[in-house]
Amino acid sequence: MIFEDMRRIINFHKVKDIKWFENVICLLKSKYTFVNENQLIRYYYNKEPLSRNSCMITVDDGDMTSYTIIYPILKKYHVPAIFFVSPEKMMQKGEHRNFWFQEARHCDDSNALMEKIHSGNYPIDDIWEIIDSYQQEHHIEILPNQNMTLKEVREIDSEGLVAIGAHTMDHPFLARETDSRSKYEIEESVKELENLLGHPILSFAYPNGTPTTDFGKREMETVSRTTCKVAFSTEAKKFSRKDDVYSIPRFGLSTGSPLFIHIKLMLGSHYATVKKVLKNLRSSQHVSKSFIKKILLELFGDRHFTLCFPPCLLGGRCRCIQSAQCHHSVGIRFSYMAVL
């Protein structure tokens, strides 16, 4: 059944609200046993056991909030993690000192530029051409540095609680790149980090991270030829020994109340299915509570569900448990609660 094995690797990116992050860590700490990089590697390679509620924290990109918000909370609660960074960005080398998505979001609040890049199958050099042209055309200044500095990364690395992993040089969609560029992005990021930190790098995270779409066998084989023992995707499911060690799944968290986060983690890989079902049903004019409950029970077996629905489904006053002023955003204010 879906709630029996709670092993999770939970990934964060930029965090703006320190109180939100602290609440999330406290929630996770109440339900999980945290493991570090070495424990996870021994789990896969040496078959060392981990509890059924084991949890690892990872953080991608090395945004400055990794140092100012995330790391202080992890230290406060003694929670281990892996931070995945780009040596090029923390060295602030070259013309493009930030990641392309940081500049793109700064250029266009409507997200049209981001949507164009995501849908266009562009390699990284073309992405930068699009962003550079947009900045010049609209007279937009390049952002100041948005990421951790080398000094900050070295400080975190030296204290031992958080491991440092590689995340390519320029955060491309690796599957869109040539063989030589894909190889360079992976191998060079590992080698440069090792030179800067003075020890082997054991972990790698694929940018964007969807198997097949963002990386594939080519990238996995390249990582396997480095010092890295494990590599991480963004496929949302529990981790297990059945995983390929160079494509370990992770759940992403970026927002939401403690209740929403609890539901999302409990549902695991089924969360996307339920979200899709409820989103589709929301557009229907005549949906009964019993019909939706029947679908959920078919998905998850004989579990007890307490359901709440926005008025656009059932009419009347909103009974959303997330907020008194629910805006019916299924992705943030999830519209039912599993009573475990």
Secondary structure, 3 states (H helix, E strand, C coil): CCCCCCCEEEEECCCCCHHHHHHHHHHHHHHCEECCHHHHHHHHHCCCCCCCCEEEEEEECCECHHHHHHHHHHHHCCCCEEEEECHHHHCCCCCCCCCHHHHHHHHCCCCHHHHHHHHCCCCHHHHHHHHHHHHHHCCCCCCCCCECCHHHHHHHHHHCCEEEEECCCCCCCHHHCCHHHHHHHHHHHHHHHHHHHCCCCCEEECCCCCECCCECHHHHHHHHCCCCCEEECCCCCCCCCCCCCCCECCEECCCCCHHHHHHHHHHHHHHHHHHHHHHHHHCCCCCCHHHHHHHHHHHHCCCCEEECCCHHHHCCCCCCCCCCCCCCCCCCCCCEEECC
